[in-house]
């Protein structure tokens, strides 16, 4: 059974911050992955060497997420992926999901979940995973972070690429063996707020348009949104209306958290 982590936001008045549509995390709360990015393209070997598959375990079951290698011993993912987990098995260098170059099993004691993560408003949806040191190759390598600066691009109008093994469609039930990707155009937060409201879409969030039913979906959580080989987003949430609804898809805005990443991992551009 595919279960979305639906976030319900109670508000007393109809203000600008009210959620027109409830956001949902594309976290797959099943032991296996079903499907892929909706209506995306199939990746080829070594196309996304920074992509990691993350199979989380907990006393309540398991779920699948994505992540990005940012250093030889650090992976970044979403806080809603690490939340409640006791361990994770990380799969590296996989295009075919079941055939990674190698795996590592990591305890939750090596998770650094953002200390102010708040699921209710999808605030600070970012976590770091400290891993045993890996060796880089053509199939397994890090992705660059944006350089720390006094101001950052909004990326509006630019086309970035999301990758992962999430659902192929809202009705998908079959397993997709191969990594998928899709090119998506960044939209302004003002436009994104028209769908999710200003309580959800803050400066911590970056959104993309999802025309032609092309989007991130369940199982893609925590995975990368990359622009010019630089990580700009971490898959966070979408619309409760479904991945093919045409509503924006939202990501944790990496530039907002560069200082936090450096403070907790020592990693920077």
C-alpha positions in Angstrom: 0.0 0.0 0.0 1.4 3.4 -0.9 0.9 5.9 1.8 1.6 9.6 1.5 2.7 11.6 4.6 -0.1 14.1 4.4 0.4 17.3 6.4 -2.7 18.9 7.9 -2.4 22.6 8.8 -5.1 24.0 11.1 -5.7 27.7 10.8 -8.2 30.0 12.5 -8.7 32.5 9.8 -8.5 32.7 6.0 -5.2 34.6 5.7 -2.6 34.7 2.9 -0.8 31.9 4.7 -3.6 29.4 4.5 -2.9 26.3 2.5 -5.0 26.2 -0.7 -3.8 22.6 -1.1 -2.2 20.4 1.5 1.4 19.5 0.7 2.6 15.9 0.8 6.0 14.5 1.0 6.9 12.1 -1.8 8.2 9.6 0.8 7.4 6.0 0.0 6.4 4.2 3.2 6.8 0.7 1.8 9.7 -1.7 1.8 10.2 -1.4 -1.9 10.1 1.3 -4.6 7.2 1.4 -7.0 7.7 3.4 -10.2 9.8 6.4 -10.9 9.7 10.2 -11.6 6.5 10.7 -13.5 6.9 10.8 -17.3 10.7 11.3 -17.1 13.6 9.9 -19.0 15.7 6.9 -18.2 19.2 7.7 -17.0 22.3 6.1 -18.5 25.2 4.7 -16.5 27.3 7.3 -14.7 24.9 10.2 -15.7 24.1 11.0 -12.0 27.1 9.7 -10.0 26.0 11.9 -7.0 22.6 10.1 -6.7 22.2 7.8 -3.8 19.3 5.4 -3.0 18.4 5.4 0.6 16.4 2.5 2.1 15.4 3.5 5.6 14.3 1.2 8.4 12.4 1.8 11.6 10.3 0.0 14.2 7.2 1.0 12.1 8.5 -0.3 8.8 10.6 1.0 6.0 10.6 3.6 3.2 12.7 4.7 0.3 14.2 8.1 -0.4 17.0 9.6 -2.5 20.1 11.6 -1.5 23.1 13.4 -2.9 26.8 12.8 -2.2 28.4 16.1 -1.2 31.7 14.8 0.2 33.5 11.4 0.5 31.8 10.9 3.9 28.6 13.0 3.7 25.2 12.6 2.0 22.4 15.2 2.2 18.7 14.3 2.1 15.4 15.5 3.4 14.6 15.6 7.2 11.2 13.9 6.5 13.3 10.9 5.2 15.5 10.5 8.3 12.6 11.4 10.7 11.8 8.3 12.8 14.3 6.0 11.1 16.7 3.8 13.1 19.1 3.1 10.2 19.5 3.4 6.4 21.1 1.3 3.7 22.7 3.6 1.1 23.1 2.4 -2.4 25.8 4.0 -4.5 26.4 4.1 -8.3 23.2 2.5 -9.2 21.3 3.1 -12.5 19.6 -0.2 -12.2 18.2 0.2 -8.7 18.9 -3.4 -7.6 22.5 -3.3 -8.9 24.5 -0.7 -7.0 28.3 -0.5 -7.2 28.2 -1.0 -3.4 26.1 -0.3 -0.3 26.6 0.9 3.3 24.4 0.5 6.3 24.4 3.5 8.6 22.9 3.9 12.1 20.7 6.9 13.0 23.4 8.0 15.4 25.1 9.3 12.2 22.1 11.3 11.1 22.1 15.0 11.6 18.5 16.1 11.2 17.9 19.8 11.2 17.3 20.8 14.8 14.3 23.0 13.8 12.6 20.6 11.4 8.9 21.0 11.6 6.7 18.6 9.6 3.6 20.7 10.1 4.8 23.5 7.8 7.5 21.5 6.0 10.1 23.8 7.6 13.8 23.0 7.5 13.4 19.8 5.6 17.1 18.8 5.4 19.3 16.2 7.0 22.9 15.1 6.7 24.1 11.5 6.9 27.7 10.8 7.9 28.9 7.8 6.0 32.0 5.7 6.0 34.5 7.3 3.6 34.0 6.3 0.0 36.3 6.4 -3.1 35.1 8.4 -6.0 34.9 7.0 -9.5 33.0 7.7 -12.8 30.0 6.0 -11.3 30.2 7.4 -7.7 31.1 11.1 -7.1 30.0 14.2 -5.3 27.9 17.1 -6.5 29.1 20.6 -5.9 27.3 22.9 -3.5 26.7 26.6 -4.4 29.4 28.9 -3.1 28.6 30.7 0.1 27.9 34.3 -0.7 26.1 37.4 0.6 23.3 36.9 -1.9 22.1 34.1 -4.2 20.3 33.6 -7.5 16.6 32.7 -7.2 17.1 30.5 -10.3 13.7 31.6 -11.6 13.3 30.7 -15.2 16.3 28.3 -15.2 16.0 24.6 -16.0 17.2 22.1 -13.4 17.2 18.4 -13.4 15.6 16.1 -10.8 16.4 12.4 -10.5 15.2 9.4 -8.6 13.3 6.2 -8.5 9.9 7.6 -7.5 6.5 6.7 -8.9 6.0 6.8 -12.7 2.4 7.9 -12.2 -0.3 8.4 -9.6 -1.7 5.0 -10.3 1.6 3.1 -10.7 2.0 -0.3 -9.1 4.9 -1.8 -11.0 8.6 -1.6 -10.0 10.8 0.6 -12.2 14.3 -0.9 -12.3 16.1 2.2 -13.7 17.0 5.6 -12.4 14.8 8.3 -14.0 15.3 12.1 -14.5 13.3 15.1 -15.6 14.1 18.6 -16.6 12.0 21.2 -14.7 11.9 25.0 -14.8 12.2 27.0 -11.6 9.3 29.3 -10.8 9.0 32.2 -8.4 8.0 31.6 -4.8 5.1 34.0 -5.4 3.7 31.7 -8.0 4.3 28.7 -5.9 2.5 30.3 -2.9 -0.7 30.4 -5.0 -0.8 26.6 -4.6 0.6 26.0 -1.1 0.4 29.3 0.7 3.0 31.6 2.3 3.2 29.6 5.5 4.7 26.7 3.5 6.5 28.4 0.6 9.1 30.6 2.3 12.6 31.6 1.4 13.7 28.1 2.5 11.8 26.6 -0.4 12.4 26.5 -4.2 9.7 25.4 -6.6 9.4 24.1 -10.1 6.6 23.9 -12.7 5.4 20.5 -13.6 3.9 20.7 -17.1 2.9 17.6 -19.1 2.5 15.6 -15.9 6.3 15.6 -15.5 7.3 15.8 -11.8 8.9 14.3 -8.8 6.7 11.7 -7.1 6.5 9.3 -4.2 9.9 7.7 -3.6 11.9 10.7 -4.9 12.0 12.4 -1.5 15.4 13.7 -0.4 16.8 13.4 -3.9 18.6 16.1 -5.9 17.6 19.1 -8.0 20.7 20.1 -9.9 21.7 23.0 -12.1 25.0 23.1 -14.0 26.3 20.2 -11.8 25.5 22.1 -8.6 22.9 21.0 -6.0 20.2 23.7 -5.7 17.3 21.7 -4.2 16.3 18.6 -2.1 13.0 17.0 -3.0 10.6 17.9 -0.3 6.9 18.0 -1.1 4.2 18.2 -3.8 0.4 18.5 -4.0 -2.1 16.2 -2.4 -3.9 16.2 -5.8 -1.1 14.0 -7.2 2.2 14.0 -9.0 0.5 14.4 -12.4 -1.9 17.3 -11.3 0.2 20.1 -12.8 0.7 21.7 -9.4 4.3 22.9 -8.5 6.8 20.5 -6.9 8.8 21.9 -4.0 12.3 21.4 -2.8 14.4 22.5 0.1 16.4 25.5 -1.1 20.1 24.6 -0.7 21.5 28.1 -0.7 19.5 28.9 2.4 21.2 26.1 4.3 24.8 26.4 3.1 26.0 27.7 6.5 24.1 25.0 8.3 25.7 22.3 6.1 29.2 23.8 6.7 28.7 24.1 10.5 27.5 20.5 10.8 29.7 18.7 8.2 32.5 21.1 7.3 31.5 20.8 3.7 31.3 23.9 1.5 31.9 24.8 -2.1 
